[in-house]
């Protein structure tokens, strides 16, 4: 009888250990394919080149820690769509750059290069609230046509979503990421001109345009001296 009990306990331990291994090996894949509305508003009078690197366009966040399942979260396509949509609405002309700094078009006045610094998320069991929360941080870089750095700044975005009406944790996390990306787009759009170096560049370009529109003394004199028929 004692041997049977020992055998039963050993079998239970093996079963529990196997179950724990299976749970620990659980893997989740999230692919975010967001479509974002184009902001509407006045454009900055600049011709801007936009370079989205391969790492940026194909970014995947991988996480596999002891206290979490394995997560593979692909946001590259969504953030590519976001930055292309927002930046193209911000300037009088945008030029997508397939490479940088080589072969830069001569009319480009500024080059913008975003990089993703980090993506973090929390799950309901970690916060004791039935929501997923996401934080994304981007490093923004602006360069002159000759390659000199003009400005660098950081965009921090936040998104959350309740899980109650979603079918899976993957869907809930994808929705939270989309909310965070929209927040990043809004911050980029409204905050660009608040970066001191960018504000100075915009003001300088507007002054140059205003001076071009002022008639020269020669043109004024010619118009005054013209015979009246």
C-alpha positions in Angstrom: 0.0 0.0 0.0 2.8 2.4 0.9 4.6 1.6 -2.3 1.4 2.4 -4.3 1.0 5.8 -2.5 4.7 6.6 -3.2 4.2 5.7 -6.8 1.0 7.8 -7.0 2.8 10.8 -5.4 5.7 10.5 -7.8 3.4 10.4 -10.8 1.6 13.5 -9.6 4.8 15.3 -9.2 5.8 14.4 -12.7 2.4 15.5 -14.0 2.6 18.9 -12.2 6.1 19.5 -13.4 5.1 18.7 -17.0 2.1 21.1 -16.7 4.3 23.8 -15.3 6.8 23.4 -18.2 3.9 23.6 -20.7 2.6 26.7 -19.1 6.0 28.3 -19.0 6.6 27.5 -22.6 3.4 29.3 -23.8 4.2 31.7 -26.6 2.2 34.6 -27.8 2.5 36.5 -31.1 1.1 39.9 -31.7 1.2 41.6 -35.1 0.0 45.2 -35.1 -1.3 46.5 -38.5 -2.6 50.0 -37.7 -4.3 52.4 -40.1 -4.1 56.0 -38.9 -6.1 59.2 -39.9 -4.1 62.0 -41.5 -4.0 65.1 -39.3 -5.5 68.2 -40.8 -3.9 71.6 -40.1 -1.4 74.2 -41.4 1.8 72.7 -42.8 5.3 73.8 -42.0 7.0 75.4 -45.1 9.8 72.8 -45.4 10.8 70.0 -47.8 11.7 67.2 -45.4 13.3 63.8 -46.2 12.0 61.0 -44.0 14.2 57.9 -43.4 12.7 54.9 -41.8 15.4 52.3 -41.3 14.9 48.6 -41.8 15.1 48.0 -38.1 12.3 50.5 -37.6 10.1 49.1 -40.3 10.5 45.5 -39.1 10.7 46.1 -35.4 9.6 43.2 -33.2 9.7 43.3 -29.4 10.7 40.0 -27.9 10.2 39.2 -24.2 10.7 35.9 -22.4 11.2 36.3 -18.7 10.8 33.9 -15.8 7.6 35.5 -14.6 6.0 35.9 -18.0 5.1 33.9 -21.0 7.1 34.4 -24.2 5.8 37.4 -26.2 6.7 38.4 -29.8 5.2 41.8 -30.6 5.6 43.1 -34.2 4.9 46.8 -34.5 7.1 47.7 -37.4 4.4 47.9 -40.1 2.1 49.9 -37.9 4.7 52.5 -36.8 5.8 52.8 -40.4 2.3 53.6 -41.4 1.9 56.1 -38.5 5.1 58.1 -39.2 4.6 58.2 -42.9 1.0 59.4 -42.4 1.7 62.1 -39.8 5.0 63.4 -41.3 3.5 63.7 -44.8 0.8 66.0 -43.3 3.1 68.2 -41.4 5.2 69.7 -44.2 4.7 71.3 -47.5 6.6 68.4 -49.1 8.0 65.1 -47.7 10.4 62.9 -49.6 10.6 59.2 -48.5 14.3 58.2 -48.4 15.2 54.6 -49.2 18.7 55.2 -47.8 20.5 57.8 -45.8 22.8 59.7 -46.0 23.6 58.6 -49.6 21.8 60.0 -52.6 20.0 62.8 -50.7 17.8 64.9 -53.1 19.1 68.4 -53.6 15.8 70.1 -52.5 15.6 68.4 -49.1 16.1 71.0 -46.3 15.8 68.7 -43.3 16.0 64.9 -42.7 14.0 63.3 -39.9 15.0 59.8 -38.6 12.9 58.2 -35.9 14.2 55.3 -33.8 12.2 53.2 -31.3 14.0 53.1 -28.0 11.7 50.8 -26.0 8.3 49.2 -25.7 6.9 48.1 -22.3 3.6 46.6 -21.3 1.7 45.3 -18.3 -1.0 42.7 -18.1 -4.1 42.5 -16.0 -2.7 40.0 -13.5 0.2 42.3 -12.9 -1.8 45.4 -12.2 -4.9 43.8 -10.7 -6.9 45.9 -13.1 -8.6 44.4 -16.1 -6.6 46.3 -18.7 -3.5 46.1 -20.8 -1.2 49.1 -20.6 1.6 50.0 -23.1 4.4 52.5 -23.1 6.4 53.3 -26.2 9.4 55.6 -26.4 10.8 57.0 -29.7 14.1 59.0 -30.2 13.6 61.6 -32.9 16.6 62.9 -34.9 16.7 65.8 -37.3 19.7 66.4 -39.6 20.8 69.1 -42.0 21.4 68.2 -45.6 25.1 68.0 -44.9 24.5 65.4 -42.2 25.0 67.7 -39.2 22.7 67.1 -36.3 20.1 69.8 -35.9 18.0 68.5 -33.0 17.1 65.4 -31.0 14.1 64.9 -28.8 12.0 62.1 -27.3 8.4 61.1 -27.8 6.7 59.0 -25.1 3.4 57.4 -25.8 0.8 55.6 -23.7 -2.1 53.3 -24.5 -4.5 51.1 -22.6 -7.5 48.9 -23.4 -9.9 46.8 -21.3 -10.0 43.1 -22.0 -13.6 42.5 -21.2 -14.9 42.7 -24.8 -12.0 41.2 -26.6 -11.5 37.6 -27.5 -7.9 37.2 -26.5 -5.0 38.7 -24.7 -3.2 39.1 -28.0 -6.1 41.2 -29.4 -6.3 43.3 -26.2 -2.6 44.0 -26.4 -2.7 44.9 -30.1 -5.5 47.4 -29.4 -3.5 49.0 -26.5 -0.5 49.3 -28.8 -2.6 51.0 -31.5 -3.9 53.5 -28.9 -0.3 54.2 -27.9 0.7 54.7 -31.5 -2.1 57.2 -32.0 -0.8 59.0 -28.9 2.7 59.1 -30.4 1.4 60.5 -33.7 -0.5 63.3 -31.8 2.6 64.1 -29.8 4.7 64.2 -32.9 2.3 66.5 -34.8 1.6 69.0 -32.0 5.1 68.9 -30.4 7.4 69.3 -33.4 7.3 73.2 -33.5 7.9 73.2 -29.7 11.4 71.8 -30.2 13.5 75.0 -30.0 15.7 74.1 -32.9 12.7 73.2 -35.1 10.9 76.4 -34.2 14.0 78.4 -35.2 14.2 76.6 -38.5 10.5 77.2 -39.3 10.7 80.9 -38.4 13.8 81.3 -40.5 12.1 79.7 -43.5 9.0 81.8 -43.1 11.1 85.0 -43.0 12.9 84.0 -46.2 9.5 83.4 -47.9 8.3 86.8 -46.7 11.3 88.5 -48.1 10.9 86.8 -51.4 7.4 88.2 -51.6 8.4 91.8 -51.0 8.8 93.7 -54.3 12.3 95.0 -54.9 12.8 98.9 -55.3 13.6 98.3 -59.0 10.4 96.5 -59.6 8.4 99.2 -57.8 10.1 102.0 -59.8 9.5 100.1 -63.1 5.8 99.8 -62.2 5.6 103.5 -61.4 7.4 104.7 -64.5 5.4 102.6 -66.9 3.4 104.7 -69.4 -0.3 104.9 -69.0 -2.2 104.1 -72.1 
